[in-house]
Every structure is written in structure tokens, then in C-alpha cells.
């Protein structure tokens, strides 16, 4: 089941991409991308979330291409939005 959503951001894209790379890889995931587009996989307790992103202006469009039954698309969107909008280097958590 694919999920699609877009998150508007105010922070510089370069710093958000680096934050995402650090947050994903520190959780044992993979991240391959730059300030325009990329792919990622994020391990969660029930499997792996895989997807890609593209950046246009101050908006990041996400496509989740594979995921376990839980978490839901809405939960993934909320976690990514909260993570990217926080001023801290919080960890991603899909538990």
C-alpha cells in the first residue's frame, strides 16, 4: 500500500535533509539522497518502511512505497512532520 503526503517546512532544506539522514541512519535505516530527491528505509518494530521524497521550494513530497500493516499512513505522516518541524535532533519513533 503506497502513501503520499507533502510537508511544508520553514527550515533550510539542506539542514532538514542532514537531520533526516542522521535520524534514519541512527535508527539502523538507510538514506540516499540530496536536497532535490532521495530514497530511504526505516526499520520499525513490525518491519520496514521504504519510500522516496522530492523537494520543491519549501515542500517535501513523500511517497511510502512499502510498509508493514502498522504504522498507518497517517501515523507515518505525523511522525515525519513532527520530526522535521522540531528544533531538536529527536529520534524518529514509529512504535
C-alpha positions as CSV (number, residue, x, y, z in Angstrom):
1,X,0.0,0.0,0.0
2,X,1.5,3.3,-1.0
3,X,1.1,6.5,1.0
4,X,1.5,10.0,-0.4
5,X,1.8,13.3,1.5
6,X,3.5,16.6,1.4
7,X,5.0,18.5,4.3
8,X,5.7,22.3,4.2
9,X,8.8,23.3,6.0
10,X,10.3,26.6,7.0
11,X,13.8,25.5,7.9
12,X,16.6,25.4,5.2
13,X,16.2,22.2,3.1
14,X,19.9,21.4,3.5
15,X,19.7,21.1,7.3
16,X,16.5,19.1,7.1
17,X,18.0,16.6,4.8
18,X,21.0,16.2,7.0
19,X,18.7,15.8,10.1
20,X,16.7,13.2,8.2
21,X,19.8,11.3,7.2
22,X,21.1,11.3,10.8
23,X,17.8,10.3,12.3
24,X,17.2,7.5,9.9
25,X,20.7,6.0,9.9
26,X,21.0,6.3,13.7
27,X,17.9,4.0,13.8
28,X,19.6,1.4,11.6
29,X,17.9,2.6,8.4
30,X,19.3,3.7,5.1
31,X,19.2,7.2,3.4
32,X,20.4,8.0,-0.1
33,X,19.5,11.5,-1.3
34,X,20.2,15.2,-1.6
35,X,18.3,18.5,-1.5
36,X,16.2,17.5,-4.5
37,X,15.3,13.8,-4.1
38,X,16.2,10.6,-2.5
39,X,15.2,7.2,-1.1
40,X,15.1,5.8,2.5
41,X,14.2,2.8,4.5
42,X,13.3,2.9,8.2
43,X,13.2,-0.2,10.4
44,X,10.2,-0.3,12.7
45,X,9.2,-3.0,15.2
46,X,6.9,-4.7,12.7
47,X,9.0,-4.4,9.6
48,X,10.5,-1.7,7.3
49,X,9.1,1.5,5.9
50,X,10.5,2.3,2.4
51,X,10.0,5.3,0.3
52,X,11.2,8.3,-1.6
53,X,11.0,12.0,-1.4
54,X,11.2,15.0,-3.8
55,X,11.7,18.6,-2.8
56,X,10.1,21.6,-4.4
57,X,10.7,25.0,-2.9
58,X,9.9,24.6,0.8
59,X,7.8,21.5,0.4
60,X,8.8,17.9,0.7
61,X,6.6,15.3,-1.1
62,X,6.8,11.8,0.4
63,X,5.8,8.5,-1.2
64,X,5.8,5.5,1.0
65,X,6.3,2.5,-1.3
66,X,6.4,-0.3,1.2
67,X,5.4,-0.6,4.9
68,X,4.1,-3.2,7.3
69,X,0.4,-3.1,8.3
70,X,1.2,-0.8,11.3
71,X,2.0,2.0,11.4
72,X,-0.7,3.6,9.3
73,X,0.0,6.2,6.6
74,X,-1.4,8.9,8.9
75,X,1.0,7.9,11.7
76,X,4.0,8.0,9.4
77,X,3.0,11.4,8.1
78,X,2.6,12.7,11.7
79,X,5.9,11.3,12.9
80,X,7.8,12.7,9.9
81,X,6.1,16.1,10.2
82,X,6.8,16.3,13.9
83,X,10.4,15.2,13.5
84,X,11.1,17.7,10.7
85,X,9.4,20.6,12.4
86,X,11.1,20.1,15.8
87,X,14.1,22.2,16.6
88,X,15.8,19.3,18.3
89,X,17.6,16.3,17.0
90,X,14.8,14.0,18.2
91,X,14.8,10.4,17.1
92,X,12.1,9.0,14.8
93,X,9.7,6.7,16.6
94,X,7.0,4.6,14.9
95,X,6.3,2.4,18.0
